[in-house]
Amino acid sequence: GRLGEIAGRMQRFAHLDRAETQSVDLQQLLADVVELVRPRLGPGVNVRLAADAMPALTCRPQQLSSAFFTLLANAAAAAPAGSWISVRARASEDGVEVRVEDRGPGLAAGAAG
């Protein structure tokens, strides 16, 4: 059921640090992160994931998952009721492109890293 799905996603998320770098299915990684963030969404806030099929990505998955989780959790915290967060991923000439859009207030000038 639903609880089992959440537990499975959390388990995959927790075990991603077993190898420094490894081959990762970015679609699955993003889907797992989106589902872990979903309980943080406010009333009427929807998150949409659109990820094209792409080759496996060699990366440090724990760091990548953590970065996406932080980004999406921040977007969820700032999203006004009834708004949306969009996550799009696609292969690009240089590798992979992931875009996150939301309707939150944005960062103050100089606040972004």
Secondary structure, DSSP 8 states (H G I E B T S, - for coil): -HHHHHHHHHHHHHGGGGSSSEEE-HHHHHHHHHHHHGGG--TT-EEEEEE-----EEE-HHHHHHHHHHHHHHHHHH--TT-EEEEEEEEETTEEEEEEEE-S----TT---
